[in-house]
Amino acid sequence: MTAHADPLPLPFTFSGYMRAGTGINVRGGTQVCMGLPGADTKWRLGNECDYVIEPTFNARLISHAGSDWHVHFMPGIYRAWGGKEFQTYSSPGGQLFPDSGTDELVARFGQVYAYGTNIAALGNGKVWVGRRFYNRLQTGINDQFLENNDGDGAGIEDIDVRVGKLSVAAMLNPRGGVSNNRISVPVRLTNIPIIPNGGLALYVTPSMQLRKDIQTDTPNPQEANGLAVGLYQTLNGVLLGGNTLVAFKMDWLGTTRNSRVLLQQSANLGITVIEGVAEYRINKSAGNAGNKWFGVGMRADTRVIGPFRVLAEVGHDVVKPDNGSHTRNMTKFTLATAVSAGQEAGSRPTIRLFATHAIWDEAARLALDPTSRLAQVFGDQKAGTSVGLQAEAWW
């Protein structure tokens, strides 16, 4: 008897992420977000000046030979609060978006792809083709993506190779010039059982430019080849009842090189949940254009009574430029109250009332981008404060 495809009723799942809010700064006007020039990230709590919504729709279309076949679709809308901000596209994460200063929301198709799961011939893995958020490895309170290979592509994923789960993909940018297309080939091996209650993951991503000059298109400059290698060890519930991430990563693009080490630790102390991140990154670039960055921060989230919570976050960043300029410092503090749909720290939706204050030194003030709102509002000062309300949900 041959295997056949069994049509299924169209079972949709609906999930997503959103955040939105409003705020003011103490000198007048809307909220200003605080970030140190040259740092890779900023501390999130009470420090996000944008709107995001990403509704996600997934349909399981058919079952065949033990495999399920799906389509996945996620439109997305993003809007920064006017002006040029130091911020990243968070749960959507990682990309920087230009801001026209108008009221329009920027819409895009973040993900649209088809995939099959539990395929026996692929070691019970997955095959997929389309546009998707891919290889995202995200930290928490500073919303950093240690790995991020979003784009258009195809791949096989989570193949059981005994020593772990193997994934390989090819990612491109079909929206680029016809004579210029960069391809990356992310390879990852996850769930390597080196330590009990944890897993080791290895990410290797070479990249290069595919180029073909034709008469009807102006040739683009040849881009340098790249390579990124990351090693990540997780531990679950071993220390303080929380989770641990130890990360090492190096990446090269031509003459530019980044090296980083990161430690992330959470702790569950009953009514209080704590999360901390410490990271050191060295950037080497031609002409002494690089710098060294160190960031350390911690957030405490405490349940008071019922759905009410109190949150506090502090983060400190130091950037030392290679060109001999003075070392820059910034410290950011946030205190917030919240009401959430549940008693746990991760309960969502949640609505927060926050006050954020940051202080920085003269070297940081002089390094501010004059077109940024931080410089426009507080550029003659070495401290600034914003207060506001924010709603956040995932489902």
C-alpha positions as CSV (number, residue, x, y, z in Angstrom):
1,M,0.0,0.0,0.0
2,T,1.5,3.4,-1.0
3,A,1.5,6.4,1.2
4,H,-0.8,9.1,0.2
5,A,-1.5,12.7,1.2
6,D,-4.4,13.2,3.5
7,P,-6.1,16.6,3.1
8,L,-6.8,18.3,6.4
9,P,-9.3,20.8,7.6
10,L,-7.5,24.1,7.5
11,P,-6.3,24.4,11.1
12,F,-4.9,27.9,11.6
13,T,-2.8,29.1,14.5
14,F,-2.6,32.7,15.3
15,S,0.3,34.1,17.3
16,G,2.4,37.3,17.4
17,Y,4.1,40.1,19.2
18,M,3.2,43.8,19.7
19,R,4.4,46.8,21.7
20,A,3.2,50.4,21.7
21,G,3.3,53.3,24.1
22,T,3.6,57.0,24.6
23,G,5.9,59.2,26.7
24,I,7.4,62.6,27.3
25,N,10.9,63.9,28.2
26,V,11.4,66.3,31.1
27,R,12.5,69.1,28.7
28,G,9.3,68.9,26.7
29,G,8.1,66.8,23.7
30,T,8.0,63.0,23.3
31,Q,10.0,60.3,25.0
32,V,13.8,60.2,24.2
33,C,15.6,56.8,24.3
34,M,19.1,56.6,25.7
35,G,22.0,54.8,24.1
36,L,25.8,55.2,24.1
37,P,27.4,56.0,20.7
38,G,29.5,53.0,19.7
39,A,27.7,50.4,21.9
40,D,26.0,47.6,20.1
41,T,22.8,47.7,22.1
42,K,20.8,49.7,24.6
43,W,18.9,48.6,27.7
44,R,15.3,48.0,26.9
45,L,13.0,48.7,29.9
46,G,11.4,52.1,29.5
47,N,13.8,52.8,26.6
48,E,11.9,51.8,23.4
49,C,10.6,54.6,21.3
50,D,8.6,52.8,18.7
51,Y,5.5,50.8,17.8
52,V,5.7,47.2,16.6
53,I,3.1,44.6,15.7
54,E,3.7,41.2,14.1
55,P,0.6,39.1,13.7
56,T,1.6,35.5,12.6
57,F,-0.6,33.1,10.8
58,N,0.2,29.4,10.3
59,A,-1.8,26.8,8.5
60,R,-1.2,23.1,8.4
61,L,-2.4,22.1,5.0
62,I,-1.7,18.4,4.6
63,S,-0.2,15.3,6.2
64,H,1.8,12.9,4.1
65,A,3.8,9.8,5.2
66,G,4.0,11.0,8.8
67,S,5.0,14.6,7.8
68,D,3.0,17.8,8.3
69,W,3.2,20.5,5.7
70,H,2.5,24.2,6.5
71,V,2.5,27.7,5.2
72,H,3.6,30.5,7.5
73,F,2.8,34.2,7.0
74,M,3.7,37.2,9.1
75,P,3.2,40.8,8.0
76,G,4.7,43.4,10.3
77,I,4.4,47.1,11.0
78,Y,7.1,49.2,12.6
79,R,7.2,52.9,13.5
80,A,9.8,54.9,15.4
81,W,8.7,58.0,17.2
82,G,10.1,60.5,14.7
83,G,13.7,61.6,14.2
84,K,16.8,59.4,14.2
85,E,16.9,57.1,17.1
86,F,19.5,54.8,18.6
87,Q,17.3,51.7,18.6
88,T,16.9,48.2,17.0
89,Y,13.8,46.5,15.7
90,S,13.2,44.4,18.8
91,S,11.1,41.2,19.0
92,P,11.2,41.7,15.3
93,G,14.7,42.5,16.1
94,G,18.0,43.4,14.7
95,Q,17.3,45.6,11.7
96,L,17.5,49.3,11.7
97,F,14.8,51.2,9.9
98,P,14.9,54.8,8.5
99,D,12.4,57.2,9.8
100,S,10.7,59.8,7.6
101,G,9.4,61.8,10.6
102,T,5.8,61.3,9.4
103,D,2.9,59.5,10.9
104,E,2.8,56.6,8.5
105,L,3.6,53.1,9.8
106,V,6.2,51.1,7.8
107,A,4.6,47.8,6.7
108,R,6.6,44.8,5.3
109,F,6.3,41.1,4.9
110,G,8.6,39.8,7.6
111,Q,7.9,36.1,6.9
112,V,6.2,34.1,4.2
113,Y,7.4,30.5,3.7
114,A,6.3,26.9,3.3
115,Y,7.8,24.0,5.2
116,G,7.4,20.4,6.0
117,T,8.2,18.8,9.4
118,N,9.1,15.4,10.8
119,I,10.5,14.1,7.5
120,A,11.9,10.7,8.0
121,A,14.4,10.9,5.1
122,L,15.8,14.0,6.8
123,G,16.4,12.5,10.2
124,N,12.9,13.7,11.3
125,G,13.9,17.2,10.4
126,K,12.4,20.0,8.4
127,V,12.6,21.5,4.9
128,W,11.6,25.0,4.1
129,V,11.6,27.7,1.3
130,G,10.7,31.4,1.5
131,R,11.3,34.5,3.6
132,R,11.7,34.1,7.3
133,F,13.3,35.1,10.5
134,Y,16.1,32.6,10.7
135,N,18.9,31.6,13.1
136,R,17.8,34.1,15.7
137,L,19.6,33.8,19.0
138,Q,18.5,36.7,21.2
139,T,19.4,38.0,24.6
140,G,16.8,39.4,26.9
141,I,17.1,42.8,28.6
142,N,19.2,44.4,25.9
143,D,17.4,42.7,23.0
144,Q,20.6,41.7,21.2
145,F,20.7,39.2,18.4
146,L,23.9,37.2,18.7
147,E,22.9,35.3,15.6
148,N,20.5,36.6,12.9
149,N,20.3,35.4,9.3
150,D,16.9,36.8,8.4
151,G,16.2,36.9,4.7
152,D,15.0,34.9,1.7
153,G,16.3,31.4,1.2
154,A,15.8,27.7,1.7
155,G,17.2,25.0,4.0
156,I,16.9,21.8,5.9
157,E,16.6,22.1,9.6
158,D,17.0,20.1,12.9
159,I,18.2,16.9,11.3
160,D,19.1,14.3,14.0
161,V,22.7,13.5,13.5
162,R,23.1,11.7,16.8
163,V,25.6,14.3,18.3
164,G,23.0,17.0,17.8
165,K,20.6,18.7,15.5
166,L,22.0,19.9,12.1
167,S,20.6,22.8,10.1
168,V,21.9,24.2,6.8
169,A,20.5,27.0,4.7
170,A,21.3,29.4,1.8
171,M,20.1,33.0,2.4
172,L,20.0,35.7,-0.3
173,N,18.6,39.2,-1.1
174,P,16.5,39.1,-4.3
175,R,15.6,42.7,-3.8
176,G,19.1,43.9,-4.5
177,G,20.5,44.9,-7.9
178,V,20.4,42.2,-10.6
179,S,24.2,42.2,-10.8
180,N,24.8,42.2,-7.1
181,N,23.6,39.5,-4.7
182,R,25.1,38.4,-1.5
183,I,24.7,34.8,-0.3
184,S,25.3,33.5,3.2
185,V,25.3,29.8,4.1
186,P,24.4,29.4,7.8
187,V,25.3,26.1,9.3
188,R,24.4,25.3,12.9
189,L,24.7,22.2,15.1
190,T,22.6,22.5,18.3
191,N,21.7,20.4,21.3
192,I,25.2,18.9,21.6
193,P,25.0,17.1,25.0
194,I,28.3,18.1,26.5
195,I,27.1,19.1,30.0
196,P,24.0,17.7,31.8
197,N,21.0,20.1,31.9
198,G,22.4,22.1,29.1
199,G,23.3,22.1,25.4
200,L,26.2,23.3,23.3
201,A,25.5,25.0,19.9
202,L,27.9,25.8,17.1
203,Y,27.0,28.4,14.4
204,V,29.2,28.9,11.3
205,T,28.1,31.3,8.6
206,P,30.3,32.0,5.6
207,S,29.1,34.7,3.1
208,M,30.2,36.1,-0.2
209,Q,28.9,38.3,-3.0
210,L,27.5,36.7,-6.2
211,R,28.1,39.1,-9.0
212,K,27.4,39.2,-12.7
213,D,27.9,42.4,-14.7
214,I,25.3,43.0,-17.5
215,Q,24.9,45.9,-19.9
216,T,21.5,47.0,-18.4
217,D,22.7,47.3,-14.8
218,T,25.4,49.5,-13.3
219,P,27.9,47.1,-11.6
220,N,28.1,47.4,-7.9
221,P,31.5,47.4,-6.1
222,Q,32.7,44.0,-5.1
223,E,32.0,43.3,-1.5
224,A,34.4,41.4,0.8
225,N,33.8,37.8,1.9
226,G,32.7,37.2,5.4
227,L,32.7,34.5,8.1
228,A,31.0,34.3,11.5
229,V,31.6,31.6,14.1
230,G,29.7,31.4,17.3
231,L,29.8,28.9,20.2
232,Y,27.0,29.0,22.8
233,Q,26.6,26.9,26.0
234,T,23.3,26.9,27.8
235,L,22.5,25.6,31.3
236,N,18.9,25.2,32.5
237,G,18.0,25.5,36.2
238,V,21.5,24.8,37.5
239,L,22.4,28.2,39.0
240,L,19.9,30.1,41.2
241,G,16.9,28.3,39.6
242,G,17.4,30.2,36.4
243,N,19.0,29.8,33.0
244,T,22.6,30.5,31.9
245,L,24.0,31.4,28.5
246,V,27.8,31.6,27.9
247,A,28.6,32.9,24.4
248,F,31.8,33.3,22.3
249,K,31.6,34.8,18.8
250,M,34.0,36.1,16.1
251,D,33.0,37.5,12.7
252,W,35.0,38.9,9.8
253,L,34.0,41.0,6.9
254,G,37.0,42.0,4.8
255,T,39.4,43.9,7.1
256,T,36.7,44.3,9.9
257,R,36.7,41.9,12.8
258,N,34.5,41.6,15.8
259,S,35.3,39.4,18.8
260,R,32.8,39.1,21.8
261,V,32.2,37.1,24.9
262,L,28.8,37.3,26.8
263,L,27.3,35.9,30.0
264,Q,23.6,35.9,30.6
265,Q,22.1,34.7,33.8
266,S,18.6,34.6,35.2
267,A,17.5,33.8,38.8
268,N,14.1,32.8,40.2
269,L,13.9,34.1,43.8
270,G,10.2,33.4,44.4
271,I,8.3,36.7,44.0
272,T,11.3,38.2,42.3
273,V,12.9,37.2,38.9
274,I,16.3,38.7,38.1
275,E,18.1,38.7,34.7
276,G,21.6,40.0,34.1
277,V,23.8,40.4,31.0
278,A,27.5,41.2,30.8
279,E,29.3,41.5,27.4
280,Y,32.7,42.6,26.1
281,R,33.2,43.2,22.4
282,I,36.3,44.2,20.4
283,N,35.9,45.7,16.9
284,K,38.9,46.0,14.7
285,S,38.5,48.2,11.6
286,A,40.8,49.8,9.1
287,G,42.2,53.3,10.0
288,N,41.6,52.8,13.7
289,A,37.9,53.1,13.2
290,G,37.1,50.3,15.6
291,N,36.4,50.4,19.4
292,K,36.1,48.3,22.5
293,W,32.7,48.1,24.2
294,F,31.7,46.7,27.6
295,G,28.1,46.6,28.8
296,V,26.7,45.2,32.0
297,G,23.1,45.4,33.2
298,M,20.5,43.8,35.4
299,R,16.7,43.8,35.7
300,A,14.6,42.8,38.8
301,D,10.9,42.0,38.3
302,T,8.9,41.6,41.6
303,R,5.3,40.7,42.1
304,V,3.6,42.9,44.6
305,I,0.1,41.6,44.8
306,G,-2.2,40.0,42.3
307,P,-1.3,41.2,38.8
308,F,0.7,44.2,40.0
309,R,4.5,44.2,39.7
310,V,7.5,46.5,40.3
311,L,10.4,46.5,37.9
312,A,13.9,48.0,38.1
313,E,16.7,48.0,35.6
314,V,20.2,49.4,35.5
315,G,22.7,49.2,32.7
316,H,26.1,50.6,32.2
317,D,28.1,50.9,28.9
318,V,31.7,51.9,28.2
319,V,33.1,52.5,24.8
320,K,36.8,53.1,24.1
321,P,37.5,54.2,20.5
322,D,40.7,53.0,18.8
323,N,41.4,56.5,17.3
324,G,42.6,57.9,20.7
325,S,39.4,59.7,21.6
326,H,38.4,59.8,25.2
327,T,36.5,56.8,26.6
328,R,32.7,57.2,26.7
329,N,30.4,56.2,29.6
330,M,26.7,56.0,30.0
331,T,24.5,54.6,32.9
332,K,20.8,54.2,32.4
333,F,18.2,53.6,35.2
334,T,14.5,52.6,34.9
335,L,11.9,52.2,37.6
336,A,8.5,50.9,36.5
337,T,5.2,49.6,37.8
338,A,3.1,47.1,35.8
339,V,-0.2,45.3,35.7
340,S,-0.1,42.0,33.8
341,A,-2.5,39.3,32.7
342,G,-1.0,36.8,35.2
343,Q,1.3,36.6,38.2
344,E,4.5,35.5,36.4
345,A,7.2,37.8,35.2
346,G,6.6,36.8,31.6
347,S,2.8,37.1,31.8
348,R,1.4,39.1,28.8
349,P,-0.2,41.4,28.0
350,T,1.4,43.8,30.4
351,I,1.1,47.6,30.8
352,R,3.9,49.6,32.4
353,L,4.3,53.0,33.8
354,F,8.0,53.9,33.8
355,A,10.5,56.6,34.5
356,T,13.9,56.3,32.8
357,H,17.0,58.4,33.7
358,A,20.4,58.3,32.1
359,I,23.7,60.0,32.8
360,W,26.7,60.2,30.5
361,D,30.1,61.9,30.4
362,E,31.5,64.7,28.2
363,A,33.1,62.3,25.8
364,A,29.7,60.6,25.2
365,R,28.0,64.0,24.8
366,L,30.5,65.0,22.1
367,A,30.1,61.7,20.3
368,L,26.3,62.0,20.0
369,D,24.9,62.1,16.4
370,P,23.6,65.7,16.1
371,T,20.6,64.4,14.1
372,S,19.5,62.1,16.9
373,R,16.7,63.1,19.3
374,L,19.0,62.4,22.3
375,A,21.3,65.1,20.9
376,Q,18.5,67.4,19.9
377,V,16.8,67.4,23.3
378,F,19.7,66.7,25.8
379,G,22.8,67.5,23.7
380,D,23.8,70.4,25.9
381,Q,23.4,68.2,29.0
382,K,25.0,65.1,30.4
383,A,21.8,63.6,31.8
384,G,18.2,63.1,30.6
385,T,14.9,61.7,31.8
386,S,11.8,60.3,30.1
387,V,8.5,59.0,31.6
388,G,5.8,57.1,29.8
389,L,3.4,54.2,29.4
390,Q,4.0,51.1,27.3
391,A,1.9,48.0,26.5
392,E,3.6,44.7,25.4
393,A,2.1,41.4,24.4
394,W,3.0,38.1,22.8
395,W,0.7,35.2,22.1
